[in-house]
Amino acid sequence: MKGITVEHRIARRVASIERSATMALADRARSLKEGGRKVVNLAGGDPYFATPKHVVDAAQGALEEGFTHYTSSRGLPELRAAVANRLQLRSGVTRDPEREIVITPSAKHAVFVSLMAVLDPGDEVLIPTPSWVSYGQMVRLAGAEPVSVPLCADDGFTLSRELLEAKLTRKTKAIVLNSPTNPTGRVLRASELRDVADFSAAHDLVVVSDEIYEDIVFDENRHCSPSEFPECAERTLAVSGFSKSYAMTGWRLGYVSGPQKLMNAVLKVQEHSVGEAGSFIQRGGVAALTGDQSPVRRMVEQYNRHREWAHAALCQVPGIECALPDGAFYIFPDVSGLGFLDSDACAQWLIEKASVIVTPGSAFGPGGEGHIRLSLAASTATVEAGISQLCDVLSTLD
Ligand SMILES: Cc1ncc(COP(=O)(O)O)c(C=O)c1O
């Protein structure tokens, strides 16, 4: 019936959040393409590579043998064992696969259930920014308040105890970390993690550590988890997944590990929301973790070539400052010297003049403004075409 509205019935905690800026950009890219416009999309975080064949075969085999029913809500025992083994080998962290690991449908959901498990309305969560677009919105969905800890491009987006202390209140309950970092491409140094470990122990905070890009690190950089610090291990929920390392974005598979008491709470949220990850999908996950790792190495080598090439090209453009990323598959040039009103204006202009879709730094919260994020996860041809087009038009600015 005309005139009737129901918007006022939407929950306040949902009305207060925004759509994902990166997903909205992906929609924009799709609609421009459907409208016949040739655009190069450097906004998405979806690897161009096919999922490794042995992973696809394992899931296909599971489907064919009828492995299509519920599993334990913690996830398949063999997948939890494979995750435990990986944590041990990678970080020297021991987690009991029976009680301290939960397989989730995506790393995104793993972050969500972790936050839901620990947050109460009124709690505050520290989020070093620029950061992935979903953390703040997830904190709000849990009824709590995100508090940005803005990092500064001038000192390489370095995190310190002083910056964290400056935002601490009596309401602070948790801190969200992400390394290697989307969007900056930084890998947190052991000294920064030591600061986080000391700070979180001193103030009794939970650390939610999103390590989804852990395999994508370059040069001498090493991924380090806060769980590796004894004073932090018992207060850290570490999240990772299969999307980025194994080009499995559409499979929706991830995991959380942490101390048993926190993991019991995580499990309750998962059990009463999605139940568990898809059974045959989890078989693919077992093959990914226990099978041939050479596809991961090949992908990382290609991201490394993209990073070096993109960095060299962007550094040639007058007015652009650009750090070489340590990890992940993004590059985050500072475009504030180019004379645009802000990063949104720059991104809009790049769509119009260069037909390249990028993500404005403002989408990643305080500290992101003045930058644009370019994804290097596309094919080499796409990355080279997009960055060349973008550098060409930006070089014509005076
Ligand atoms: C920092 C970060 N965490 C989590 C995710 C989500 O990963 P998944 O595909 O496993 O949900 C992304 C995806 O872009 C990401 O950049």
The ligand as a Tripos MOL2 file, in Angstrom:
@<TRIPOS>MOLECULE
LIG
   16    16     1     0     0
SMALL
NO_CHARGES

@<TRIPOS>ATOM
      1 C1         41.9100   -7.7780    5.8990 C.3       1 LIG1
      2 C2         40.8900   -8.7200    5.3820 C.ar      1 LIG1
      3 N1         40.3160   -9.5920    6.2360 N.ar      1 LIG1
      4 C3         39.3930  -10.4620    5.8190 C.ar      1 LIG1
      5 C4         38.9910  -10.5020    4.4990 C.ar      1 LIG1
      6 C5         37.9150  -11.4730    4.0900 C.3       1 LIG1
      7 O1         38.4170  -12.7230    3.7400 O.3       1 LIG1
      8 P1         37.3880  -13.8860    3.3530 P.3       1 LIG1
      9 O2         37.2630  -13.8980    1.8630 O.co2     1 LIG1
     10 O3         37.9880  -15.1390    3.8610 O.co2     1 LIG1
     11 O4         36.1150  -13.5640    4.0160 O.co2     1 LIG1
     12 C6         39.5430   -9.6060    3.5770 C.ar      1 LIG1
     13 C7         39.0900   -9.5990    2.1830 C.2       1 LIG1
     14 O5         39.3360   -8.7250    1.4110 O.2       1 LIG1
     15 C8         40.5290   -8.7070    4.0330 C.ar      1 LIG1
     16 O6         41.1230   -7.8450    3.2020 O.3       1 LIG1
@<TRIPOS>BOND
     1     1     2 1
     2     2     3 ar
     3     2    15 ar
     4     3     4 ar
     5     4     5 ar
     6     5     6 1
     7     5    12 ar
     8     6     7 1
     9     7     8 1
    10     8     9 2
    11     8    10 1
    12     8    11 1
    13    12    13 1
    14    12    15 ar
    15    13    14 2
    16    15    16 1
@<TRIPOS>SUBSTRUCTURE
     1 LIG1         1 GROUP 0 **** ****
